């Protein structure tokens, strides 16, 4: 056994394989860390977006509701959506993150709309383009199922990545039913 341990033949190969193993482990660690940060950002932001969308859905036209029709008051609903989005995500008046916010960049609101359809459930399809007019332009498809007249909000939140010079966009959707069950 001592004779085997004293032989130094092939030690350069062992060193090279160890180096490749360390590089692969570091790459996996950075990838796992970036995925963890993206997931953390998503799970922290999604419930706050849902609350803002719910606040927007509470604004139905009372006169139309008295006649049995659900009509969304878009002016008040939009105002409430942005109000609660700013409060929940700790954003300034121009949606810029304040020091207490977990976001580093301002979110981009792609869609805020009242959706209705003659039959339910209905799958709503929207296409979002992130980083438009740049070399990193990407198209994301958003599919949400609605079960009645609803408010749909789609936002983009950017998260910086470890080891990357750019941030990665995360597209979040939220649906709030106007009709309460």
N, C-alpha and C positions, 0 to 999 in steps of 0.2 A: 504494500500500500504506500509506504514512504517513497518507494522508487517511482510510482505513478504520479505522486504529487510533486516530485522534484522535476519532472520533465516539463519543459517549457515550450515544446513544439505545439503550434496551433493556438498559442495564447493571443495572438493578434486577431484571429478569427473570433475567439470568445469575446474580446474587447469590442470588436465591431458589432457582433450580435447584441451585446449588452447596450451599446450606444443606440442601435436601432430600436431596441425595446424601450429605452428611456424616451426617445423621441416619440414613439407611438403612444406611450403612456401620457406624455405631456399633451399631445394632440387630442387624445380622448378626454383628458381632464378639461381642456379649454372648451371643447365641444359640449361636454356635459354641463359645465358652468354656464355657458351661454344659453343652453336649453333651459336650465333651471331659472335663470334670470328672466327669460321670455315667459316661462310659465308663471312665475311669481307676478310679473307685470300684468299678465292676462287675468289671473285669479283675483288680483287686487282691483283692477279697473272694471271688470265685467259687472259685478254687483252694483257698483256706483253708477255705471251707465244705465243699468236696468231701472234704478230708482229715478233717474232723470227722465227716462222714457215713460215710466209710469206717471210721473208728475205731468208730463205733456198729455197723456191720455185722459186725464181727469177733466180736461177742458172741452166739454161738449156744449153745443148751443142749447141753452135751457128751453128756449121757445120751441125749437124743433123737437126736443126730447119730450115736451109736453104733448106734442102731436104724434108721438110714437116713432119718430125718426131720429137716427143717430147721425148727427152732423158735427164734425170736429171744428172747433173754433181755432183755426190755424194761427192767428196772430197771438192769442193768449197762450196756446199750447207751445208754440215756438219760444215765446218769452220764458215760459216756465221751464222748458227743456234746457235752455241755455243757463238760466238762473241756477237750477239744481246741478247741472254739469259743472259750472264754475264752483259752486259750494262744495260738492262732493269730491271733486278732483283737486280742489284748492288752486284754482286758476284765477288770473287777473281778468280785467274787463275785455281784453283782446284774446282771451284763452291762453295767455302765456302763463307758464307754471310759476307759482310763488315759491318761496323758499321752503315752505312746509309740504309741498307737493311731492309725490313719489315719481312724477313724470319729469323728464329732463327737457322735452320739447313739447310745443303746443300740439294738442290733438287736432286732427282735421275731420270735420263733420262732412261726410260725403252725401248722406241722405237723411232726411227727416220728413217722413211722409205718412199720410193717412191712406190706408189700403183697405179696400173692400172688394168683394167678389160675389157674384150670384150664388156660388156653391162653395161649401166648406167641407173638409179642410182644403186649403189652397196653398200651393207652393209658389212663393214669390222668388223670382230670380233677378238678381242685380249684378252688374259687372262693375268693378271698381278698378281704376287705374292708379297705381301708386308710383311715385317718382316720375310723373309724366314729363315728356320732352327732355329726358336725360338718357344716358346710356344704361341706366339701371331700371328703366321703365318696365313694370310688371303689371299684368292684369290678373286680378283676383275675382273669382266667382263666389257670390254669396247667395245661398239658398236658405230661406226661412219658411217654416210652415205656419200659417195663420189659421185660426179656428173661428174667426168672426172679425168684424170691423176692428182694425188694429192700427197702432202707431208703430212704424218701423224706423229705427235709427241705425245708421251704419257709420262708424267712425274709424279713423286710422290713428294708432298710437305708435310712435317710434321709440325704439329701445336701443341704446348703444351696446355694441358687442365687444367683448374682450378680445384683443388681438386683431380687431378690424378697424379700418379708418372711417367706416360709415355705420349708420344705424340701420336696424332691420325693422320694417313696418309690420305691425300686427293689426289686422282688420277685425274689428269686433262688431257684431250685430246684436240688436236688442228688439224684442217685440213686446208690446203691452196692449192687451185687449181693451177696447173701449167699452165693451159689453161685460158687465160683471156677472158672474155666475154664483 
